[in-house]
Amino acid sequence: MKSMKPVLRILGIRGIPANHGGFETFAEQLALYLRDKGWRVVVYCQEDGFGEEFEDEWQGIERVRIPVAQPGALGTIVFDWKSIAHASQFKDLCLTLGYNTAAFCARLRLHGIPNVINMDGIEWSRAKWGKVAKTWFWMNDWAGCWLGDHLIADHPEIKRHLTSRAPADKIEMIAYGAPEVLDAPVEPLRSLGLEAGRYVTVIARPEPENSLLEIVKGFSCRPRGMKLAVLGKYEPDNRYHNAVLAAAGEEVLFLGAIYDKAVLKSLRFHSAFYLHGHQVGGTNPSLVEAMGAGNAVVAHDNRFNRWVAGSGARFFKSADDLDSVLSALMTHPGDIEEMRRKSRKRFNTDFTWGRILEQYESLLTRFLPKPSVMLKPAAGRPN
């Protein structure tokens, strides 16, 4: 007798367990959640090197592991093409995370395979991309809107953008989630030269659109009596990176890229508050994670951050703005405590994993193929 488990195939990420970013973390959370709800989940994972694709399991999640020899963006394109080619052999529901190669989803549509696409941020608008990359992303933004059976926007402003390309009833707004952090050890801080409650944190790739230069300049305008802990990889041959490093005062610590989840948990939880400089995108994972740790938030003033951080945050647009905000906060510690309370309340209202994943399951269930159109499972795959 065939299994009647609902099946979901997740495409568009490097793989699980999560080691690379927000989409991988989300995919891991969703896969485990659906597994516990009785789903069969298949995740496509990119491997470096040569060879044939192979399959294994991780914590009850099936993985299709596809070796790719090409480096960088080209390797991602090759991996996405091979993933879609494999998924097109089945009639299972697909969830594609990101639209960067959405044109390839035409293959799923031609095979009548239902495909829900999370459209991520407005990637083609980012300043870091050249003309060729911007054109590629712009074309795939349109392609995703046409080819997806349904679209997911992680922010009301992303949904507003997508309605210029697709009907509003084809778009679901579901934000990003994070775990709530209620306690964390202080030991990881010591090796980093930090003291609980005596530092401010910023976690972001050092790019102009993430306001790292404004943040470091604004913080370094005057002595603060606490440290600024900057996480991210800084390259010596990058002009912008060097400008950020040169702007730093004595209280700024560049800690490099830290991926250890336990260390990040402690850093967030014991931070006096969190600085968030992202100027574009939707619901940013690092901002939601900071709110889940109860951080007071000082964020770049734009439509994306204002919706996520809510009325309890403070906002800045320039280094001078940030200097003023920081000076006021550090002389009124009671304001920081009130901001913490409002951050946690905002988080618990809209951004807990339980709430987000429940919304995803409800949406995905609507697009499951009818049993009568399901293909026979591939040889060797248990029913």
Solvent accessible surface area in square Angstrom, and as a share of the most:
residue,aa,sasa,rsa
1,M,224,1.00
2,K,118,0.50
3,S,52,0.34
4,M,133,0.59
5,K,109,0.46
6,P,41,0.26
7,V,13,0.07
8,L,0,0.00
9,R,4,0.02
10,I,0,0.00
11,L,3,0.02
12,G,30,0.29
13,I,6,0.03
14,R,83,0.30
15,G,7,0.07
16,I,5,0.03
17,P,52,0.33
18,A,7,0.06
19,N,103,0.53
20,H,107,0.48
21,G,35,0.33
22,G,22,0.21
23,F,48,0.20
24,E,15,0.07
25,T,34,0.20
26,F,6,0.02
27,A,0,0.00
28,E,22,0.10
29,Q,56,0.25
30,L,0,0.00
31,A,0,0.00
32,L,37,0.18
33,Y,45,0.17
34,L,0,0.00
35,R,82,0.30
36,D,103,0.53
37,K,112,0.47
38,G,33,0.32
39,W,13,0.04
40,R,47,0.17
41,V,3,0.02
42,V,3,0.01
43,V,0,0.00
44,Y,0,0.00
45,C,6,0.03
46,Q,19,0.08
47,E,40,0.18
48,D,119,0.62
49,G,27,0.26
50,F,182,0.76
51,G,56,0.54
52,E,152,0.68
53,E,80,0.36
54,F,93,0.39
55,E,82,0.37
56,D,46,0.24
57,E,111,0.50
58,W,46,0.16
59,Q,108,0.48
60,G,46,0.44
61,I,0,0.00
62,E,15,0.07
63,R,30,0.11
64,V,2,0.01
65,R,53,0.19
66,I,2,0.01
67,P,13,0.08
68,V,4,0.02
69,A,46,0.36
70,Q,71,0.31
71,P,110,0.69
72,G,60,0.57
73,A,80,0.62
74,L,101,0.50
75,G,0,0.00
76,T,56,0.33
77,I,53,0.27
78,V,31,0.18
79,F,2,0.01
80,D,14,0.07
81,W,114,0.40
82,K,86,0.36
83,S,1,0.01
84,I,6,0.03
85,A,25,0.19
86,H,16,0.07
87,A,0,0.00
88,S,8,0.05
89,Q,107,0.47
90,F,23,0.10
91,K,46,0.20
92,D,12,0.06
93,L,0,0.00
94,C,0,0.00
95,L,0,0.00
96,T,11,0.06
97,L,4,0.02
98,G,12,0.11
99,Y,3,0.01
100,N,63,0.32
101,T,13,0.07
102,A,1,0.00
103,A,47,0.37
104,F,36,0.15
105,C,1,0.01
106,A,37,0.29
107,R,78,0.29
108,L,0,0.00
109,R,111,0.40
110,L,154,0.77
111,H,85,0.38
112,G,55,0.53
113,I,3,0.02
114,P,19,0.12
115,N,2,0.01
116,V,0,0.00
117,I,0,0.00
118,N,7,0.04
119,M,2,0.01
120,D,50,0.26
121,G,4,0.04
122,I,19,0.09
123,E,21,0.10
124,W,67,0.24
125,S,47,0.30
126,R,31,0.11
127,A,76,0.59
128,K,79,0.33
129,W,77,0.27
130,G,48,0.47
131,K,177,0.75
132,V,131,0.75
133,A,29,0.22
134,K,64,0.27
135,T,71,0.41
136,W,85,0.30
137,F,19,0.08
138,W,114,0.40
139,M,109,0.49
140,N,2,0.01
141,D,1,0.01
142,W,65,0.23
143,A,11,0.09
144,G,0,0.00
145,C,2,0.01
146,W,163,0.57
147,L,34,0.17
148,G,0,0.00
149,D,54,0.28
150,H,8,0.03
151,L,0,0.00
152,I,0,0.00
153,A,0,0.00
154,D,18,0.09
155,H,0,0.00
156,P,41,0.26
157,E,29,0.13
158,I,1,0.01
159,K,61,0.26
160,R,145,0.53
161,H,32,0.14
162,L,1,0.01
163,T,56,0.33
164,S,76,0.49
165,R,36,0.13
166,A,8,0.07
167,P,86,0.54
168,A,58,0.45
169,D,126,0.66
170,K,39,0.16
171,I,7,0.03
172,E,56,0.25
173,M,58,0.26
174,I,2,0.01
175,A,8,0.06
176,Y,18,0.07
177,G,0,0.00
178,A,1,0.01
179,P,75,0.47
180,E,72,0.32
181,V,15,0.08
182,L,124,0.62
183,D,103,0.53
184,A,8,0.06
185,P,74,0.47
186,V,54,0.31
187,E,99,0.45
188,P,29,0.19
189,L,2,0.01
190,R,162,0.59
191,S,104,0.67
192,L,42,0.21
193,G,51,0.49
194,L,13,0.06
195,E,117,0.52
196,A,44,0.34
197,G,33,0.32
198,R,108,0.40
199,Y,0,0.00
200,V,0,0.00
201,T,0,0.00
202,V,1,0.01
203,I,29,0.15
204,A,12,0.09
205,R,145,0.53
206,P,10,0.06
207,E,26,0.12
208,P,71,0.45
209,E,12,0.05
210,N,4,0.02
211,S,1,0.00
212,L,0,0.00
213,L,39,0.19
214,E,53,0.24
215,I,0,0.00
216,V,0,0.00
217,K,97,0.41
218,G,0,0.00
219,F,1,0.01
220,S,35,0.23
221,C,65,0.39
222,R,117,0.43
223,P,123,0.77
224,R,22,0.08
225,G,48,0.46
226,M,21,0.10
227,K,72,0.31
228,L,0,0.00
229,A,0,0.00
230,V,0,0.00
231,L,3,0.02
232,G,10,0.10
233,K,132,0.56
234,Y,38,0.15
235,E,66,0.29
236,P,110,0.69
237,D,131,0.68
238,N,55,0.28
239,R,216,0.79
240,Y,41,0.16
241,H,16,0.07
242,N,64,0.33
243,A,40,0.31
244,V,0,0.00
245,L,69,0.35
246,A,89,0.69
247,A,27,0.21
248,A,30,0.23
249,G,31,0.29
250,E,171,0.77
251,E,43,0.19
252,V,14,0.08
253,L,49,0.24
254,F,63,0.26
255,L,38,0.19
256,G,29,0.27
257,A,43,0.33
258,I,31,0.16
259,Y,159,0.60
260,D,78,0.41
261,K,120,0.51
262,A,63,0.49
263,V,35,0.20
264,L,24,0.12
265,K,87,0.37
266,S,0,0.00
267,L,0,0.00
268,R,25,0.09
269,F,46,0.19
270,H,26,0.12
271,S,0,0.00
272,A,8,0.06
273,F,0,0.00
274,Y,0,0.00
275,L,0,0.00
276,H,2,0.01
277,G,0,0.00
278,H,24,0.11
279,Q,55,0.24
280,V,44,0.25
281,G,8,0.08
282,G,12,0.12
283,T,4,0.02
284,N,31,0.16
285,P,37,0.23
286,S,14,0.09
287,L,1,0.00
288,V,0,0.00
289,E,38,0.17
290,A,0,0.00
291,M,0,0.00
292,G,0,0.00
293,A,1,0.01
294,G,2,0.02
295,N,0,0.00
296,A,0,0.00
297,V,2,0.01
298,V,0,0.00
299,A,0,0.00
300,H,24,0.11
301,D,31,0.16
302,N,25,0.13
303,R,129,0.47
304,F,10,0.04
305,N,5,0.03
306,R,119,0.43
307,W,76,0.27
308,V,1,0.00
309,A,4,0.03
310,G,15,0.15
311,S,108,0.70
312,G,7,0.07
313,A,9,0.07
314,R,85,0.31
315,F,32,0.14
316,F,2,0.01
317,K,129,0.55
318,S,44,0.28
319,A,19,0.15
320,D,105,0.54
321,D,60,0.31
322,L,0,0.00
323,D,15,0.08
324,S,72,0.47
325,V,27,0.15
326,L,0,0.00
327,S,37,0.24
328,A,53,0.41
329,L,3,0.01
330,M,49,0.22
331,T,97,0.56
332,H,102,0.45
333,P,92,0.58
334,G,53,0.51
335,D,56,0.29
336,I,18,0.09
337,E,106,0.47
338,E,73,0.33
339,M,3,0.01
340,R,55,0.20
341,R,129,0.47
342,K,73,0.31
343,S,5,0.04
344,R,55,0.20
345,K,131,0.55
346,R,46,0.17
347,F,0,0.00
348,N,69,0.35
349,T,76,0.44
350,D,30,0.16
351,F,0,0.00
352,T,37,0.21
353,W,22,0.08
354,G,47,0.45
355,R,112,0.41
356,I,1,0.01
357,L,7,0.04
358,E,108,0.48
359,Q,58,0.26
360,Y,4,0.01
361,E,35,0.16
362,S,70,0.45
363,L,2,0.01
364,L,0,0.00
365,T,71,0.41
366,R,141,0.52
367,F,47,0.19
368,L,44,0.22
369,P,28,0.18
370,K,141,0.60
371,P,82,0.52
372,S,104,0.67
373,V,82,0.47
374,M,80,0.35
375,L,93,0.46
376,K,163,0.69
377,P,40,0.25
378,A,47,0.37
379,A,109,0.84
380,G,84,0.81
381,R,51,0.19
382,P,93,0.58
383,N,106,0.55
